[in-house]
Amino acid sequence: MKKILFTLLLLAGAACTPQESSAVRFTYAHPLDSECVPVQSHYISAGLLNVAMMLTPSYPLGFGIESYLGGNFTDVEGEILAGSERNDFYVNLLHRRYVSVPPLPLPSEPASALHTIIRPGDTDGTFALDMISAAIAPALQALAAGDSVTLTATIQLEGRLASGQGMRTNEVNFPIRVVRTPPPATCADGAPPTLVEGPCGNVGQDSLGWTCTR
C-alpha cells in the first residue's frame, strides 16, 4: 500500500462526490488516525467542525487515489527502450474552491503549488490534506456562538505526464458542517467537560470536541 501525505504551506447534507472522469482519480474519503494516516478501512461522506475548539480552523482528511494509466513500455526486439515512467503523473498544482450555505464572504482560491508523483497502475494510493485553506479560515473563525454553515470544499490535482501531456484528476466535493458551540464551564455534575480528540489529534473535528458524558 502506498501513502501520499501532504502538509500544505497554505493550510488552513450532501455526500462526498467524485466528479468528471480521469485516468488518475480520487475515490473515497477516509478519516485520519492519530498519526494523520488515512484509515482505508473507514469511509466518511461529510464532516463536522466546531471552530470554538480551535485557534485556526482545520479539517485534515484523507482520500484514496488511483491511476489506471498503463505502464506503456517500449520494447524493441526484447530490449526495453522506455519503461513505465513515461506515464508517471507529476502533480504540481492543487485547485480549491469553496461554497457555503448560508453564504459567507469567502475569498477566491488561487491554485497552490505542491509536488508528488503518482505511478501508473497504482490503485491503492492515499492522499491527505487540510480541507480548510488559510485564506478561508478567518471567515469560519468569525462565526458567532450558535451559528452554523455548511461548507462544501472542492479539490482537484493538476499536473503532467512524463511525456508532457497535461492532466487533471476528477474533482471531489466534500461538505463540512461548521459550527461554533463553546463548551460549558461545568457540566451538570459540576465537573468540567472532557475534551475529545478527533483525527490527527484535532479537537473539534467530527465531534463538538467536548462532552459531559463520563
C-alpha positions in Angstrom: 0.0 0.0 0.0 1.4 3.4 -1.0 0.6 6.5 1.0 0.9 10.1 -0.2 0.7 12.6 2.8 1.0 16.3 2.3 1.1 19.2 4.8 0.5 22.2 2.6 2.1 25.6 3.4 -1.3 27.2 2.7 -3.1 25.3 5.5 -5.8 26.2 6.7 -26.3 17.4 4.0 -24.6 16.1 0.7 -22.2 13.2 0.3 -18.6 13.3 -0.8 -19.0 13.2 -4.6 -16.2 12.5 -7.2 -16.9 14.3 -10.5 -15.6 14.1 -14.0 -13.6 11.2 -15.5 -9.9 10.8 -15.4 -7.3 8.0 -15.6 -6.0 9.3 -12.3 -8.7 10.0 -9.8 -9.8 10.4 -6.2 -12.0 7.7 -4.8 -13.4 7.6 -1.3 -12.7 10.0 1.6 -11.1 8.4 4.7 -10.7 9.7 8.2 -7.2 10.1 9.5 -5.8 8.3 12.6 -3.9 10.0 15.5 -0.7 10.0 13.4 -2.5 11.6 10.4 -2.5 8.5 8.3 -5.7 7.7 6.2 -7.7 4.8 7.7 -8.6 3.0 4.4 -11.0 0.6 6.1 -13.2 3.5 7.1 -15.1 5.9 4.9 -16.6 9.4 5.6 -19.1 11.2 3.4 -19.4 14.5 5.3 -17.7 16.3 8.2 -18.3 18.4 11.3 -16.1 21.2 12.6 -16.6 23.1 15.8 -14.4 26.2 15.4 -15.0 27.1 19.1 -12.4 24.5 20.0 -9.5 25.6 17.8 -7.4 28.8 17.2 -7.3 28.2 13.4 -10.0 26.1 11.8 -8.6 23.0 10.1 -10.0 19.7 8.8 -7.3 17.2 7.7 -8.8 14.4 5.6 -7.6 11.5 3.5 -8.6 10.2 0.1 -8.0 7.1 -1.9 -6.3 7.8 -5.2 -5.8 5.5 -8.1 -4.2 5.6 -11.6 -5.5 3.5 -14.4 -2.7 4.6 -16.8 -0.9 1.7 -18.4 2.8 1.1 -18.0 3.4 2.0 -21.7 6.7 0.1 -22.2 8.6 0.5 -25.4 10.0 -2.9 -26.3 12.2 -3.3 -29.4 13.2 -6.9 -30.1 13.2 -7.7 -26.4 15.0 -4.6 -25.3 13.1 -2.1 -23.1 13.9 1.4 -24.5 11.3 3.2 -22.4 9.8 2.0 -19.2 6.5 2.7 -17.3 7.8 6.0 -16.0 6.5 7.6 -19.2 3.1 7.5 -17.6 4.2 8.9 -14.3 1.8 11.7 -13.3 3.8 14.6 -11.9 1.4 16.7 -9.8 2.3 20.4 -9.4 -0.9 22.2 -8.6 -3.8 21.9 -6.1 -7.0 23.6 -7.1 -9.6 24.5 -4.4 -12.9 26.3 -4.3 -15.5 26.8 -1.6 -19.2 27.5 -1.3 -21.1 27.9 1.9 -24.8 27.9 2.9 -25.7 30.4 4.2 -23.1 32.3 2.1 -20.0 33.7 3.8 -17.6 36.2 2.4 -15.1 33.6 1.2 -12.2 34.7 -1.0 -11.4 33.0 -4.3 -8.6 30.5 -4.1 -5.6 30.6 -6.5 -4.0 27.3 -7.3 -1.3 26.3 -4.8 1.9 24.6 -5.7 2.8 21.1 -4.5 4.8 18.2 -5.8 4.3 14.5 -5.9 4.4 11.6 -8.4 1.6 9.1 -8.9 2.9 5.9 -10.7 0.9 4.2 -13.4 -1.2 1.3 -12.2 -1.2 2.4 -8.6 -4.8 1.7 -7.4 -4.1 1.7 -3.7 -2.6 5.1 -3.0 -3.8 7.7 -0.5 -3.6 11.4 -0.3 -4.2 13.6 2.7 -4.5 17.4 3.1 -6.2 20.1 5.2 -9.6 20.8 3.6 -9.6 24.3 5.1 -7.2 26.7 3.5 -5.5 29.6 5.3 -7.5 32.1 3.1 -11.0 31.0 4.3 -10.1 30.1 7.9 -10.8 33.7 9.2 -14.3 33.7 7.8 -15.1 30.4 9.6 -13.4 31.5 12.8 -15.7 34.7 12.8 -18.8 32.6 13.3 -20.8 33.7 16.3 -21.7 31.3 19.1 -24.7 29.2 18.0 -24.1 29.9 14.3 -23.6 27.1 11.7 -22.9 26.9 8.0 -22.5 24.1 5.5 -19.2 24.5 3.7 -18.6 22.5 0.5 -14.9 22.2 -0.3 -13.9 21.2 -3.9 -10.4 19.9 -4.7 -8.6 18.8 -7.8 -5.0 18.0 -8.7 -3.3 19.1 -11.9 0.0 18.2 -13.5 1.6 16.5 -16.5 2.6 13.1 -17.5 6.3 12.5 -18.1 5.5 12.7 -21.8 4.4 16.3 -21.3 0.7 15.7 -21.7 -1.4 17.9 -19.3 -3.8 16.1 -17.0 -6.2 16.7 -14.1 -7.8 14.4 -11.6 -11.5 14.3 -11.1 -13.0 17.0 -8.8 -14.1 15.9 -5.3 -16.8 17.8 -3.3 -16.7 17.3 0.4 -19.3 19.0 2.7 -18.4 20.1 6.2 -20.9 21.5 8.8 -19.1 24.3 10.6 -20.5 25.3 14.0 -19.4 27.4 16.9 -20.6 25.6 20.1 -18.4 26.6 23.1 -18.3 24.1 26.0 -19.9 25.0 29.3 -17.7 25.9 32.2 -19.0 22.9 34.1 -21.3 20.0 33.3 -24.4 19.1 35.3 -22.3 17.0 37.7 -20.2 20.1 38.5 -17.1 18.8 36.7 -15.6 20.5 33.6 -16.3 18.9 30.2 -13.9 16.3 28.9 -12.0 17.2 25.7 -12.5 14.8 22.7 -9.7 14.5 20.2 -10.5 13.9 16.5 -8.4 12.9 13.5 -4.7 14.0 13.8 -5.5 15.0 17.4 -7.7 17.8 16.1 -10.1 18.8 18.9 -13.4 19.8 17.4 -13.2 17.7 14.2 -16.1 15.3 13.6 -17.4 16.0 17.1 -18.0 19.1 19.2 -14.6 18.4 20.8 -16.1 18.2 24.3 -18.5 16.0 26.1 -20.2 15.8 29.5 -20.7 12.1 29.3 -18.5 10.3 31.8 
